[in-house]
Amino acid sequence: MHDLSALPAAAREAIRARLLGRPPVRPPSPRALPAAAVFVTLRIKGELRGCMGSLEPQHDDIVRETMDRALVAAFEDPRFPPLRPDELDACAIEVTVLGPLEPARVEDLDPARYGIEVRDEFLRRAVLLPGIPGIETAAQQLAAVRRKAGIPANAAVEIRRFSAVKVEEEGPGEP
């Protein structure tokens, strides 16, 4: 496994640079990291403040992917207003690196280990990352992702799962 510990700092730098109106400084990487899909989650005092990502990489390396997804989480998550400069220091930043998507059945799910994507015939879809507090069973995970997508409980869905590695920031932000 590659060293992913610099990803939260890269996310923070991208957000800080946008807030200051300057280009971001790409943090040094010990070696080139491969492309991967990521989600960037922002929390203030433990409360969600933004979370956006993609299921397939949009860029050729994971640092650039992380920086781009951080900007989307901070400024384009439709659930929240854009992040203000006075909020950044209070933000805890977490980067979740996704493994490949694979078809799954309900009995293949484990909400502590796998995230899921569901979609229905009308192309409504949603994603849930693994390890969400309060979601302990596959049934709870499936119900939550259906609600998020607006898919009725009795509608047929395609389920895909993915493994994930969460990388949390050390130091900055509040717990």
C-alpha positions in Angstrom: 0.0 0.0 0.0 1.2 3.5 -0.8 1.7 6.2 1.8 -1.5 8.3 1.7 -0.8 10.4 4.8 -0.2 13.6 2.8 -3.6 13.6 1.2 -5.5 15.5 3.9 -2.8 18.2 3.9 -3.2 18.4 0.1 -6.9 18.8 0.5 -6.4 21.6 3.0 -3.9 23.4 0.8 -6.3 23.4 -2.2 -9.1 24.9 -0.1 -6.8 27.5 1.6 -5.4 28.5 -1.8 -9.0 29.0 -3.3 -10.0 31.0 -0.2 -6.9 33.2 -0.6 -7.2 33.6 -4.4 -3.9 32.0 -5.2 -2.9 28.8 -7.0 -2.4 25.8 -4.7 1.1 24.5 -3.9 1.2 20.8 -4.5 2.7 19.0 -1.5 5.8 16.9 -2.2 5.1 13.2 -2.6 7.8 10.7 -1.7 7.0 9.0 -5.1 4.3 9.1 -7.7 1.0 7.8 -6.4 -1.4 6.0 -8.8 -4.8 7.3 -9.8 -7.6 6.5 -7.5 -11.2 7.7 -6.8 -11.5 9.7 -3.5 -14.1 11.3 -1.4 -13.1 14.3 0.8 -15.2 14.9 4.0 -15.1 18.1 6.0 -16.4 18.3 9.5 -16.7 21.1 12.0 -17.1 20.1 15.7 -17.9 16.6 14.5 -20.7 17.8 12.2 -20.7 17.2 8.5 -19.8 20.4 6.6 -19.2 18.9 3.1 -18.5 15.5 1.5 -18.0 15.0 -2.2 -16.1 12.6 -4.4 -16.3 10.4 -7.4 -16.4 6.6 -7.9 -13.9 6.7 -10.7 -10.7 8.8 -10.8 -11.0 12.1 -12.8 -7.3 12.8 -12.8 -4.1 10.9 -13.4 -2.8 10.9 -9.9 -4.4 10.7 -6.4 -2.9 14.0 -5.1 -4.5 16.0 -7.9 -7.7 14.0 -7.5 -7.8 14.8 -3.7 -7.2 18.5 -4.3 -9.9 18.7 -6.8 -12.5 16.8 -4.7 -11.6 19.0 -1.7 -12.6 22.0 -3.7 -15.9 20.4 -4.7 -16.6 19.4 -1.0 -15.8 22.8 0.3 -17.5 25.0 -2.3 -20.0 22.9 -4.3 -21.7 20.4 -2.0 -25.3 21.4 -2.6 -26.3 20.6 1.0 -24.1 23.5 2.4 -23.2 27.0 1.5 -19.6 27.5 0.3 -17.0 27.2 3.1 -16.0 30.6 4.5 -12.4 31.6 5.3 -13.2 31.7 9.0 -14.3 28.0 9.0 -11.2 26.4 7.5 -9.1 26.2 10.6 -12.0 24.5 12.5 -12.4 21.9 9.7 -11.3 18.4 10.2 -10.5 16.9 6.8 -10.7 13.2 6.0 -9.8 11.6 2.6 -11.3 8.3 1.7 -9.5 6.4 -1.1 -11.8 4.0 -2.9 -11.0 0.6 -4.2 -12.6 -0.7 -7.4 -16.4 -1.1 -7.6 -17.8 -4.6 -7.8 -21.3 -5.9 -8.1 -22.8 -7.0 -4.8 -25.8 -8.6 -3.2 -27.2 -7.6 0.2 -25.5 -10.6 1.8 -22.1 -9.3 0.5 -22.4 -6.0 2.3 -20.6 -5.0 5.5 -21.1 -1.4 6.4 -17.9 -1.3 8.5 -15.8 -2.6 5.6 -17.5 -1.6 2.4 -19.1 1.5 0.9 -21.9 1.0 -1.5 -23.5 2.6 -4.5 -27.1 1.9 -5.5 -28.9 2.9 -8.7 -32.4 2.1 -10.0 -33.9 1.9 -13.5 -34.6 5.6 -13.5 -30.8 6.3 -12.9 -31.4 7.6 -9.4 -28.2 6.8 -7.5 -26.4 7.5 -4.3 -23.2 6.5 -2.5 -22.5 5.8 1.2 -19.0 5.5 2.5 -18.2 2.7 5.0 -17.9 3.3 8.7 -20.8 5.7 9.2 -21.8 6.0 12.8 -25.2 4.4 13.5 -25.1 2.2 10.4 -24.2 -1.2 11.7 -26.0 -3.7 9.5 -26.3 -4.3 5.7 -30.1 -3.6 6.0 -29.4 -0.2 7.6 -26.8 0.7 5.0 -29.1 -0.2 2.1 -32.0 1.7 3.7 -29.9 4.8 4.2 -28.5 4.8 0.7 -31.9 4.3 -0.8 -33.2 7.3 1.2 -30.3 9.4 0.0 -31.1 8.5 -3.6 -34.8 8.9 -3.2 -35.4 5.2 -4.2 -38.4 3.5 -2.6 -37.7 0.5 -0.3 -39.4 -1.9 -2.7 -37.8 -0.8 -5.9 -35.3 -3.0 -7.6 -31.7 -1.6 -7.4 -28.3 -2.5 -8.7 -25.8 -2.6 -5.8 -22.1 -2.1 -6.1 -19.6 -2.2 -3.2 -16.1 -0.9 -2.8 -13.4 -1.1 -0.2 -12.0 2.1 1.2 -9.1 3.5 3.1 -9.7 6.5 5.3 -6.9 9.0 5.9 -7.5 11.5 8.7 -5.6 14.7 9.2 -3.3 14.9 12.2 -3.5 18.2 14.1 -5.6 20.8 12.3 -9.3 21.1 12.8 -11.5 20.2 15.7 -12.4 16.6 16.6 
